[in-house]
Amino acid sequence: MPVAAGTEEEQPMLPLPGAPSSSWAQFCQRFRALFSGADPRVCVAFWLFGLINNVLYVVILSAALDLVGPSVPKGVVLLADVIPSFATKLIAPYFIHMVPYPVRIIIFVFLSATGMLLVALSPPYTDGGTIATKLAGIVLASLSSGGGELSFVGLTHFYGPFSLAAWGSGTGAAGLVGAGAYALATTSLGLTVKATLLASSCLPAVMVVSFFMILPRSPLQPISATYAGYRAVEEREELAEEREFMEGGRDVIFDEGERLLGASNLSNQSKKVGWQRFKADLKRVRGLFFPFMLPLLLVYVAEYTINQGVSPTLLFPLDESPFAHFRAFYPAYNAIYQVGVFISRSSTPFFRIHDLYLPSFLQILNLVLLTLHAVFNFIPSVYIIFVIIFWEGLLGGLVYVNTFAEIGDRVPKEEREFSLGATTVSDAAGICLAGFASMVFEVWLCDWQVTHGRDYCRRI
């Protein structure tokens, strides 16, 4: 019964049985606070950007064995999948700001869909087909992926830290969905490689929906092409005023009959400004190398050498593994690796690292450990390899997403959009170096194992 006022001291209310404890309520409150201010449309759009931009890249790597056969090093597919992306990321940051984002989206979708159709429709190697057409399709998909990554990472500058977190999570999910879905479709469901790749070629359409229907476009109000360049978000109103002033000035010049002279001066000034901007951008890149680019480069060299050069030789007797065929090891390692990548790339709202070199050096230790095992066969169980591969994915994802988060925190806002896009070249450069290294590693390790009585790599 209710207690009359003043009859006795009010007692604190105890939680009812089954009611959430105060610690759980505090946890939920803190969790919600982490995402305070996040726009769901921005998060969904960038998550889908990350997923679709990277998923075809992962599908191609997962299908490497089926595309080229056991006699061709999988590093060949890796190089075709990353060299065009590397070239794009190396060159495009200096001019891609002149291409509006909507136009970029259409180009990326066309390239990736066309590339996957070429890969899917070319004859398989088992029917005498060559890999030339497949490699051409992979090149087109790689161009799309490279241009997409530097564009979307740069685009996060206009949408805040939650857009970067969503992008990172989406790229991690791309690895998980791409590798897992390919393994499931071709192993468990029994679908052909052609059918799986044809289905994948439809995925880029999601990018169009994400950009034109989900993403709020107000932060991307168009600015005159005369002022094309990387800008801080706060400068947009100032630029609009400058544009109006300059357009009025040009009208006066034209009215006075000096059309040709005015056009010539504007052209010369534009060239001068463009050259000065290019030199300034090169200086910015030099300043980005040691704090951001180098650790990202190192971690990608190590992890992709593991994935493409070492993991195809990390084989065990079938009766000591959960697999019925040696072919199943390779996609399973990829899927486990991608689980680790997804978790770590989704971690920035909850966990941040500021020392980017530590996980990079730990990744190099992973490479050394697994290479030594491939040579000396001292790890007793495939399940231990599963744990190491998972740890490898965690480290790689941590360095990737925290590199861009650190740029967002430490680089001045007027340089941030360019810096985010330009730094993406490091992961592509690392994968390129790993591609060359992995072709040597895989052949050498397999030959070593065969000469020492372990011919599993020849039975794939």
N, C-alpha and C positions, 0 to 999 in steps of 0.2 A: 504494500500500500504506500502511497506517497507520504512523505514525512512533512509534518507541518513546519512552516518557517519558524526558525528559532528554537525548535524543540531539541534538535541535536545537530552536531557538526556534519556537514555534507561529506560523504565518503567518495573517493575516486571511483569511477565506473570501471569494472573489470571486463576484459574482453569475454564475449560469449564463446562457448565451445564451438570450434570450427571457424571462428572469425579470424581474419588475418592479423598476425602479430604486428606490433608497432615497427619492428625491424623490417618486415616485409613491406609495410606501407611506406616506410622511409625509402626503401629500395625503389619501389615503384615511382615515388615522387622524384627521386634523383634521376631515374631513367627518363621520365618525361621531361625533366629539366634539361637533359642533354640535348633534346631535340626541340627545345623552345625556339620558336621563330622560324622553323623549317617550313617551307612551302611544299606541300605534298606533290603538287604538279611538277615542280622543279626536281624533286627527288626521284619521282617516277620516270620523268623524261631522261635524266642523266643516267639512271640505272639501266634503262633500256638502251641508251647510246653505248654504254660500256659493254653490255651484253652482246648486242648485235654487231658492233664494230669488231669485236675480238672473237666471236664464236666461230666464224668461218676459218679464221687462222688456226684455231685449236682443232677443228674438225679435220683440216688438211694435215696437220701434224699427226693426229691420231690415225689417219688413214695412210700414213706414209708407207707402211709396209705393203698394204694392198695396192697402192698406186704404182710403185716401182719394182716390187718383188724383192725377194731375199738377197739377190745378187748385187743390187745397187745400194750403196750406203744411204741410210735415211738422212744423212747430212745434206745430200743433194736437194731433197725436198725442203729441208730447213733453209738452205741458202736461197732457193727460188722463192720461198715464202717470206724472206726477210730482207734480201738485198734491195729490191725495189722500195720496200718500206723505209729502209735505212737511207737510200738516196733521196726519197721524198722528205724525210724529216731533216736531212742535212741541208737541203736547198730551199725548201718551201717556206720556212719561217721568214725569209727575207723578202718575199713577195706575196705570200698567200693572203695577207691582210687586205689586198686590193680586190679580192674575190669575195663577194657577200656570202654570208653563211648559208642562206637558202640555196644559192647556186652550188656551193660545195656539197650540200647534202644530196642533191640530184646527181651530181657527178659520182660521188662515192657509191651510191646505190646502184647506178648503172654499171660501174666497173666491177663491183663485187658480184652482182647477179650474173653478169656475162662471164666472169671468170669461173664461177662455180659450174655454170652450164658447160663450158669447155671441158672442165675436169671430168664432169659426170658423163658426158656424151662421147668422149674419146674412147677407142677400144681398149680393153684391159690388156696388160702385158701377157696374160695367159692365152690370149687370142692372137698374139703376134703384134699387138699394137705397140707403137713407140711411145716414149714418155714426153716427146717434144710438145704435143698439143696439151698434155696435162700441165707441163711446166709453164706454157703460155698462159693458161687459165689461172694458175697459181700466181703468176706475176701480176695479172690484173687485180686479183683479190688482194695481193700485197700492197699495191699502189693505193687501193681504197683504204685498207687498214691503216697504213702509215699516215696518209693525209687526214683520215678521220681522227686518229689519236691526237695528233698535234693540234687539230682544230678544236676538238671537244675539251681537251685539257686547257687550252687557252680560253675557251668559252666559259669555263668555271670562274674565271676572273670577274665576270659580270653577274654571277649568281650566288656568290658567297661560298663559305666552307662546306655547307651541306651538299652542294652540287658536286664538289670534289669527293666527298665521302660516298655519295651515291654512285658516281662514276667508278671509283675504285671497287666498290662492292659489285657493280655490274660486270666489270672486267674479270673479277674473280669468279663470279657466277658463270661467265662465258667459258672459262676453263672447265668448270665442273660440269656444266650442261653439255658443252661440246664433246669432251672426252667421255663422259659418262653415257650420253645419248648414243654416241657412235659405238661404244663397246656394247651397249644394250641392244642396239638395232642389229648389229652385224653378228653378235655372238649369241645372245639369248633369244631374240625375236627371229633370227634367221633371214633378215632382209639382205638383199644384195648391196654391194658397195655402190653401184650405180643408182639404185633407188634411194639410198640414204643421202647421197650427194645431191640428187635432184630435189629432194625435199628441202635440203639446206639452202638451195639457191633461192628459195622464196623468202627467206628470213630478212634480207635487207629492206623489204617493204615496211617492216616495223619501224625502221629509222625515220621514214617519211612521216608516218603517223605520229611518232614521238615529237618531231620537230615542229610540224605544222599544225598539230591538233592538241597536243598536251602541254608543251613548253610555253610559258608566258613569254611573249615577244617584246614587251615594253622595254626591257633593258637594252634591246638591240635596235632602237630607232635609227633609221638610216642617216648617215652623215655624208656630205658631199664628197665625191671621189677625190676632189682637190686636196682634202684633208685626210686621205686614207693613211692609216698608220695605227700603231699600237697606242692605246690611250688609257689613262686611268678613268675609272667610272665617273668620278666627280667632274671630269673635264667636259662632259657632253654639252652642258648648257653654255659654257664658255665658247666651245667650238661653234655652236649654232649661231651665237652672236657674231663671231668672227666671220662666219660664212656670209651672213647677211651684209656685213660691212664690205667685205671684199667683192661680193656680187654687185653692190651698189657702185663701188669704185670702178669695176669693169664697165658698167653701163656708161659712166661718165667718159671713160676713155673712148668707147665706141662712138658716143655721141659727138665727140670732138674730131672724128675722122681718123683716129690713130689705131684702127683695128689691127693692121698687120704688125705694127711696132709693139702694140700691147700684147698680142698673141705671142710674138717672139720673146718678149721679156718674161712672160708667164712660163713659156716652155723652158727657157734657160734657168729660171728660178726653180722650176720643178725638178730639173735634172740635178741642179746643185744641191737642193734639199734632199733628193733621193740618194745621192752619193754620200752626203754627210750622215744620213740616217743609216746607210749600210755600214759605214765605218764605225758608227756608234754601236750598232748591233754586234759587230764583230768584237768590239771591246767588252760588251756585256757578256758574250759567250766565254771569253777568257776568264772573266770574273766568276762565272758559274761553274767552271770545270772542277776545281778541287773540292768545294763544299758540297756539290750536288751531283755533277755528272760522273765523276770518277767512282764513287761508291756504287752508283747504279750500274755503271759499266762492269765493275768487278763481279757484282752479284749475278748479273746475267751471263757473263762468260762462264762462271762456275756452274750455275744451275742448268744451262742449256747444253753444256758439255756432258753433264751427268745424264740429262734426259735423252739426248740424241746419240751420244757416243758410248756411254758406259752402261746405261740401263738395258739396252738390248742384249748385253752379255751377262746380266745378273740373273742367271738361270739356275734352277735346281732340279733334281730328279722329280719327275711328275708325281711319284708316290709320296714325296715329302712336301707337296704343295697342294693348294686347293684347286688346281687346274687340271684339265684333261688334255690340253695341247700346249706345246711350248709357245705357240703364237699368242696365247692369252696373257702371258707375262707382260708384254710391252704395253698394251692398252690399259691393263690393270695398274701398272706403275703410273701411267699418265693420269688416270682417274684419281688415284690417291694423292698424287702431287697437286692436282687441281683443287682437291678439298682443302688442303693446307693454304693454297693461294687465296681461295675464296674467304676463308676465315680471317686471314691476316689483312687482306685488302678491305675488309668490312670493319676493321677495328678502330679506325681513327676517332670516331666519336667516343670511344671508351678507353683507348690506350694509345699513347704517342711515344715515339722514340726520337731523340734529338741527335744521338751519335750514330750516324749512318754507316760508319766504317765497321763497327763491331759486328753486326749481322753479315756484312759482306765478307769479312775474314772468316766467320764461322761457316759461311757457304763454301769457301775455298777448302776448309777442313773437311767438309762433306765430300767434296770432289776427290780429295786425296784418299779418304777412308774407303770410298766405294771403288776407286780404281785399284787400290791395294787388295781389296777383297776379290775383284775380278781376276787379279793375277794369282793370288795366293790362297783363295778360297777358305778363309778362316771364320767367316760369319756362319754360324751353324744352322740358321733357320731363315726362310723367306719372310717370316713375319717380322723379324728384326729389320730386314730391308724395307718392309712396309713402313715401319716407324721412322726410319731415316729419310725415306722419300717424303713422308708427311712433313717432317721437320724442315726438309729442304724447301717445300712449298711455303711453309710459314715464313721462313727467312726471306725468300724472294718477294713475297707479297708485302712484307713489312717495309723493306727498303723502297719498293716502288711507290707505295701510297704515301709514306712519310717523307720521301724526297719532295713530292709536290706540295705536301702540307707545309714543309719547312720553307719552301719558296714563297708560299702564301704568307707566311709569318715574317720572313726576314728580308725579302726583296721589296724595294720601294714600289708603291702602287703604280707609278708611271712606267715601270719596267716589267711589271708582273706578267701581263698577257704574253709578251714576247718570250720572257724567261720560261714560263710554263711550257709553251710550245717547243722552244728550242731544246730544252732539256730532254724531251722525249727521244732525241737522237741517240742518247746513251744506251737505252735498252736495245734498240735496233743494232747499234754498233757491237754491243756485247754478244747479241745473238749471231751476228755475222762472224765474229771471231770464233765463237763456239761452233758454228757450222763447219768451218774449215778444220778446227781441232777435232771435232767429233768424227769426221770422215776418217781421219788417221787413227783415232782412238778405237773406233768400233772394229776396223779391219785388224789392227794390231792385237787388240785384246782377244778377238775371236780366234785368230791364228795361234796365239799363245795358248789359249785353252785347248784347242784341238791337238796341238803338239804335246800337251800334258794330260791327255786322256779324257778331256771333257769336251765332247763334240756337240753339246746341246744347241749351240748357236747355229750349227749347220742343219738342224732338224726343223727349223721354223718353216 
